[in-house]
Amino acid sequence: MSVQEFASREGLIDYLADSMADDLRAAITLDGAATLAVPGGSTPGPVFDRLSGAGLDWSKVTILPGDERWVPETSEHSNAAQIRARLLRGKAMTAQFLPLYDGGDGSVGALSARLEPLLPLTVVFLGMGGDMHTASLFPGDKVLGTPTGAILHYVPVPGLDPRVPRMTLTPAAINGAKRKYLVLFGDDKLAAYKRALSAEDPVQAPILAVSRNLNVLWAE
């Protein structure tokens, strides 16, 4: 898998925001609606800022977290809170939002039923950790080695701070998307991605589980 390199983070952010906006517009024209799954963490914030100003019919777009820590939006660790603050504003404030956290016990049934009519997702925007995890798909997770048609996967307690349960899209749901982007910032992330390619085992390198037709973007 080739990596598209950018001279600056700002250039990558502009390219990604413009590309995702184009993807959403095309889906709205073709299907009358579009869906966008986005990550948490520090990487997406500047992309959200840029994308929220894109000119398209946001009322026909549904946005959801690609994964979520099992905490309410009042928590500083909530991905949904960051999405509301930095993406669901400006021109994008009319978009529909589908949070994953529902305050329950992590049952995937009701959440999956809400998501199923939205499949296949139009765009999935991914990040990757230094341990090669993406979304909340962590090394050693059984879902990585077992093909499944499930949409969501509940992760009881991953070994990352904060140590709280998580809900995540499955590899099947991510791979079914019409367009997928992985953003890597810094030499450490690029080196981790190259290690994943060498590993050839998605159980140990989860990013490989969602690598089909993946657009990989990197900037120092």
N, C-alpha and C positions, 0 to 999 in steps of 0.2 A: 504494500500500500504506500503510495507516494504521499509526501508531506508538502503542502503548499506553504512556502516561507514568505514572510513579510518583513520589510525593512524596519517597521515600527509597530508597536501595539496599537497605536492610533489607526494606522492603515489597515490592520487586521480587523479592528472593531468596525470601522466604516464599511469594509467589504462585507463582513458577516451580516451586519444590520441591513445593508442594502440587499444582499442575497436572500435573507429570510423574508424581507418585505416583498421581494419579487415572487418568492415561492407562495406566500400567502395570497397575494393578488391573483396569481394564476389559478390557485385552487378555488378562490371565490368566483372567478369568471367561469371556471369549468363546472364546479359542483355547487356553487351558491353558499359555501361555508368553508372554513379552514380551522385547523387545530395546531397549537404550538405548545410543545412541552419543553420546559426550561429547567436549568439546574440551580442549585443553591451555591453557597460558598462565595469567595471573593471575586472570582473571575467574571461572572455575568453582569455585575452592576453597571459598569460603563457601557456594555452592550445594550442593556435595558434602557439606559439614558438616551442612547442614540436611536434605538428602535422605536421608542415611544413617540417620536416625532414623525414617523413615517406616514406618508399620505396614502391611506387605504381605508376600506370600509371595515373598521375595527368592530363594529357591531355584529359582524358575521364571523368573528374570530373567537374561538374558545381557547383560553390559556390555562395550563395546569402545570404544577411542579412535576418534573420527571421523577423526583423522590422527595420524601418529607420526613423530617424528624417528628416523632410522635409527641408533639408538644403543641399547645394552643398558640394562636398568633400573637398573644401577649408576650411570648417568650422571645428573647433575643436570638434564639437558635432556630426560629421558624423560617423556613424558606418562603412560605406563603406571605409572611409579613414583608419580606424584602421585595417580592414580586409586586405586591400592592403598592409599596412605597416608590419603586423605581421604574416599573414597567406600566402598571395600570394608572397612568396619568397622561396629561397632555392629550394628544390625538388618540392614544390607546385607552383612554379612560372608559370608552364605551364597550370595550371588549368584555366578553363573558369570562368569568373565572370559576374554575372547578378545583377547589382545594382537596387534598388527599386526607388530611387529618379531620376526623369527625368526632373526636372525643370518646370513641368506643374502645373496644378491646382488640382492635387490629384485624377484625374479620374482613376478608377481601370481597365477600359476596355482594353486598350492597354497593360498594364502591365500583366494583367491576361492572355491575349492571348499569351504572351511570356512565361509565366510560365506553362500554361496548358500542353504542350507536355512533360514537365519534371515530371509530377505527375505519380505515387506517389513518393514523396521525399524519398530518401534512408535513410538519417539521419537528424534529427533535434536536435540541441543542444540548450538547454534553460537555462536561469537564472530566478530568481524570486526576486521581490522587497519585502520590509518589509510589504507592503500593500497587498501582495499576488498576485500582477500583474505579468504576464509573457509576453514576447514579448512586444507589446504595447496594450495588452488587460487589461484594467483597471477596477476596481470595478465600477459597475453601467452601464457599456457599454451595449447597447441594443443587440449587436451581441452575447453576452454571453447567453442570455435567449431565443434566437430565432434560431432554427436550420436553417442552410443555407449551400448550396453547394458552395458558393462563395469562391474564393481563397484568395483575398485580401480585407482588410478593411481599410478605411481612417479614421483617428482619428483627428478631427479638432484641438482641443487644450486641451491636457491632463493637469491636475493640477500638473505637475512636472516641475522643471527647467531643461533645458531651456523650456519655454512655447511656443513650436512651434508644428505645426501639425506633425503627424506621419503616416506612412504606415506600416501595419502589416499583416502577414499571419493570416488567420482566424483559429478558432478552427478546422474546417473541414479539412483544408489543413494540419495543424499540426498533427491531429489525424490520417490522412491517411498515415503518414510516416511509413516506415518499421521499423525504430528504433528511439526511442526518449530518450534523456538523460536530466535530470534536475540536475544541480550542485548547491549545497548549501554550503556556507562557513560561519562558525561561529554559535554560539548558538542562536543568534537572528533570523537568517534565518531558522534554524531548528524549533524554537518555532513558527515562522510565518507559516511554512508548517503544523505543527500540528494543529494550529488554523484553517487553511483551511480545513483540514480533518474533524474537528469538526463542521465547518459551514455547510457543505453539500449543499451549494448554490453557483454555479459558478458565478452568478451575483455579489455576494459579495466577493467571493474568486476565481478569474479567473483561478488560476492554476488548479482548479478542472475541468475546461472545456477541458483540454488537458491531463487528467490523465490516459486515457486508455492505458494500457501496458507501463506506464512510468517507466523508470529506474531512481531512485532517488539516488544520490550520495552525501554524506556529509563528511566534515572534519572540524575540529575546525580551 
